[in-house]
Each structure stands twice: as C-alpha cells, then as structure tokens.
Amino acid sequence: MKYRPEIDGLRGVAVTIVVLFHAGLESFGGGFVGVDVFFVISGFLIASILLEDMKTRSVDLIGFYVRRMRRILPALFVTVGLTIPMAGLILLPGDLRGYAESLIGVAIFSSNYVFANNAGYFAPAAELQPLLHTWSLAVEVQFYLAVPFLFIMTLRIGWASLPAVLLCVFAFSLAISEWAVAAKPEHAFFYLPYRGWELLTGCLVALVPREWIGKVPVWVATLLAYSGLVAILWATFSYDKNTAFPGFNALLPTSGAVLVLLFSRASLKFYRLLTNKILVGLGLISYSLYLVHQPLFAFASYLSVEEISNFIVIALIGVSLILAYYSWRFVELPARSRKQGSKSIWLTRPFLTSVLVCFATFSIGISLLAQPEDKLRPNRGFTASCFHEEDLKIACGGSETSEQSIIIFGDSYAMHLAGMFEAVHPNASFLQITKSACSPIAGLAQIRPGTSYDSDWAADCIQHNAASIEFISKRPPSTVILGTPFTNTIENSLIDLDGTTLIGDQVNITAKGISNTVESFLGAGHSVIIVEPPLNSGVDLGRCVMLSQKIGRSERCNFSYQSLSERSRNARMVTAKLAERYRILALSPLYCDEELCVPAKEGISLFRDAGHLSIEGAHWIGSRLTKPQLEAVTNYPAK
C-alpha cells in the first residue's frame, strides 16, 4: 500500500488528544475519542491490505498475521516488560494483584475483558492502572483475528457482496453498542462486539474508489476535510467522562476520521496542514507514544496520591516523547524491516519470540497473583455476600439467631461499621442489611446515566430500601446503626419510584430522607445510632498512608479541617441538619484534634481509600469506643 503521510498526521492528532486527556487537562475531557480515530484508521489500513490481496483472489493469512505481529508485539512487550519491575517496587499488594491480572490479559490479548469485568464500586481509578490502555490493542487484535475470515467468506459469495456484508455487520454492531451504553456501560466501552463497528467504518472507507473521491470539487473536498477535523476536535472538547459512550455519540469522532481519510488529498491546503513535520512525526511514533505514556502517568499519580502538578505533567509528556522516539527507532523499525518469508512462519524469529514473550508475560502475571493479605482490601462487613450487586437479599452476615440486637443498615459506609461495632459488642447478635451506593432513604435513589447506576439500578435500590425498612420495622426492638456518606444523594441526580427526577436543595432532600428513615425505625420501637461519615481530604488516604510508611513519612497524609474535601463539607452540612433533631456518633474525635486529622494510628491505616474505613481501622476505632459513649449518642423511641 502506498504511503500516505496525511494518515500519520491524523494519527498525530489522535495520539495528542489521548495523551492530553490522560494528562488531566480539563479542556481535553473528551480526549478518549482519539482511540476511536485510531480504530477507524486501523480498519481502513487492514481492509486496504486485504483488498489488495483479494484482487488476486487470494488472501495470504500467514503473511497478514506476521505483519501484524511485527507491528504490534515488539513495542508492546518491551513497554510491558519495563512496567513489571516498576509495578513490583511501587504498587501495594491489592493493586499489584490487579496489575497481575491485567498482565495476564495483555499476554493473551484479552485485557479489555479483564478491565471490563473488574470495573466496579471498589475498582481502582482508571488513571492509576498502568496497563489500562492496552484494552484498545486487545480489541484490535481480536478484530484482526476475525476480519480476514469475514473477507474470505464474502469473497466466496462474490466480490460485489462485500459492501453489503460489511454494512450489515456495521449496523448490527452500532445498534447493540447504543443498547449496551445504557444496559451494560462497562461492556459497551471495552468489548469488541460494541466497538467493532468503528473498525468496520474504516473498512468501508477502504472500499470507496480513490478515483471517485478525485472527482469531488476542490472546495467541497476542502470543506469536508476541515469538517472532519472539526468533528474530532468538537468531540474532544465537548465530551467528558459523563458522556454516554460509545454508541451513537462515537459517530461524531469516527465520522470526522472518515471525512479526513476520504477527502484529504495533496492538492488541498488541508493536506499541507495535516502533513506538517510535527504532526507526521507524532504520527510515526504514535504507537510507541500511546504505549509508554499511560504507565508513566499511572505510576506518577499513584506515588503522588494527590493530583500531580503541571510541572510534573509537562515533564512526563516530555519523557513520553523521548521514550516513544527511541521505541520507534530501535524497536518498531527493526522489527518491521526484517525480510522473512511468510511461509516459514512457524520457524521465524518473530513468531518464536512472540510465543516466548507471551508465555513469559503470562507466567509473571500468574506469579504476581500470589500477594500477601491486602490491608486495603474492600471492607464489606461480615461477609462478601453483603456487597449487593446483583441479588436483593434483605439480610446478610451476622448471627443466625432469630432475634438480632444490632442491625446495621445502609450502603458501603454501613458495611465498614460492622467490624467496628462488633469490637464494641463482641457478644451481641448482628444483622447486616447493606447495598453498595444505595443510600438508606425511602422512595428515592441516585442515578448516574451512562454508568451501572442507571434507572434500573435506582429502581432496585428503591425497592431494596422499601423492603429493608419494612423488614426492620417488623422485628423486635433493636439498635439500628445507620451508615451512609450522605453525598451520593447530594452530588448525583435523584429519582423517585415513578422515575421522576427530583429538583431542589439536595442537602435538604438528603437530610429529610434520612430523617424519614430514622422516624420509621423509632416509630417501630427501635433505637437508632446515626454515624457521621469519616472525614477526608479528597486523596486516597489508605494508599497515602501505606506508601508513606514505606519511606517513614506517614505524617504527609495528615490533613486539617481547612483542607477537607468538598464531599466531606457536604456531608457535614447534612450532619449539622440532622444534629438539630438527633444525636450523631462522630468518629472524627478519635483521629482528629482541634487542628489536625491523622489517618494512621499505631501503624494502622484507618482508611482503605478516600472515605471507607479499612478492616483494621474499623476494629481500631471500635476498640476505643465504649458502651456508655454509644448510649450517649443513641436516639430512642418516644415513650
């Protein structure tokens, strides 16, 4: 295929917006669409190669896969190999185990499935995962394995049927992608069936004869080419993490890539813009730059705990460019320039090396799975079954006795209280009724469109709370422990059982909702303890403490009341409103004085993340609470 520098220019645009997105620049909130541009380019190039083979009515599959291996594997495994010692030195046990899983996924080109299945409430933030970006390479490799056979089968039917076949598969993939954005957002983002249409878009562009495009008037071609670039940039600057994606929203950047590929030609000024030395240079190293930048940003963010400074961001981009150049110059180019006959594939060095490197990466991943106990593991209370994701079992964990004296009710901020109260009342019988992210408020729930917390989830949450409140109210008088961060219903949209969005002061709505729940329990004869959410500064306190203890500087995680996060400030507003009517159990006096909060006590990290108590931390706090203290903050039913 004849070299087209404008394609490298388009690659340069795509990789730039991806890197700046990962760098955390707010104006590039939709920079993830650069990956969609790469998908279109890849589909176009692969189809062009296969179409050239099909002109001779034969597809050299072995040659095709050898070229793909030489293009993808060397730089990928060099980069991944360099991350292994860094991960071993930097990552904490739980995160190292997650890294090991992604390493195995990379080795067998299924990391997209690893990341999709590990997405969830307690999953580490995307910016902290060194190999997260490999999901797109897994999608491409899976596409490469399938599309040649699609072309071959179509060739047997007849050359003329190829556009119709590709269009049908394209339409089906796009339709289910739009469906999955609402029904299964994590799967929609990572899985090939929901992304395949983007690669097929490039394939369809390759079917358009260049002579047809040559007949388009210059002014029309110019307008369309510029429109394509504008579409890509528009998506980059207008989309963000809350945009439902991919689905129909991905049509904007992919259509932009299509227009650029079709209408950028040497006679246009636009062509000269796209083929300037900077963009073409970035395009040439774009694959290596895409590979190296994410681990650098991830490890830097992991170590810094707080948001990395602009100076560090600029330095990381500079280092990424340097490493990308050397990777392209000394890894990519030599690997691609080897002259080896495709028919000797089973004996060629590229194949044997690839097999050995894949096996070694897989083996290292398996070995890294065996980590010591993670002190920052999720605190789900009495049992993991109390982490309600799919089922709506009312009660979980605790004692098997028929009458429970202490009932723990709420979301994940109630889960972490189980061990704490067990430390205060070791001989009491417990009942834990919890559902992650589901605030214990009757009749309403948070909703986050484009995530797993959609309208269906909200309806489940409302039903769970209704059933739970009824269940608890019918039980013999007990002490009900209410735990929630309050902020889920402050920071997100709210809907009621009818699906109506609630509008108003969400601090007051939240306080009133909690109050209604409390009154339901008091009216049923229960006593109630409302627990104030732990204070935090917005950083991952658990990771901060554990990393700082490695270098003997755990004091750097201490924070003042002035540096409280916005979430903590919002929670304190709700707490203040509730305190007008009820007694509140404040945990902060156990780790805060009048000026400073200390999230590590006696070598124990009290937190597992930015807000939840760790398992050891909950027991430490519980061991310092006394029954008289709890009596003093207990709300009793009216007599």
Secondary structure, 3 states (H helix, E strand, C coil): CCCCHHHHHHHHHHHHHHHHHHCCCHHHCCCCHHHHHHHHHHHHHHHHHHHHHHCCCCCCHHHHHHHHHHHHHHHHHHHHHHHHHHHHHHCCHHHHHHHHHHHHHHHCCCHHHHHHHHCCCCCCCHHHCCCCCHHHHHHHHHHHHHHHHHHHHHHHHCHHHHHHHHHHHHHHHHHHHHHHHHHCHHHHHHCHHHHHHHHHHHHHHHHCCHHHHHCCCHHHHHHHHHHHHHHHHHHHHHCCCCCCCCHHHHHHHHHHHHHHHHHCCCCCHHHHHHCCHHHHHHHHCHHHHHHHHHHHHHHHHHHHCCCCCHHHHHHHHHHHHHHHHHHHHHHHHHHHHCCCCHHHHHHCHHHHHHHHHHHHHHHHHHHHCCCCCCCCCCCCCCCHHHCCCCCCCCCECCCCCCCCCEEEEECHHHHCCHHHHHHHCCCCCEEEEECCCCCCCCCEEEECCCCCCCHHHHHHHHHHHHHHHHHHHCCCCCEEEEECCCCHHHHCEEEECCCCECCCCHHHHHHHHHHHHHHHHHHCCCEEEEECCCCCCCCCHHHHHHHHHHCCCHHHHCEEHHHCCHHHHHHHHHHHHHHCCCCEECCHHHCECCCEECCEECCEECECCCCCECHHHHHHHHHHCCHHHHHHCCECCCC
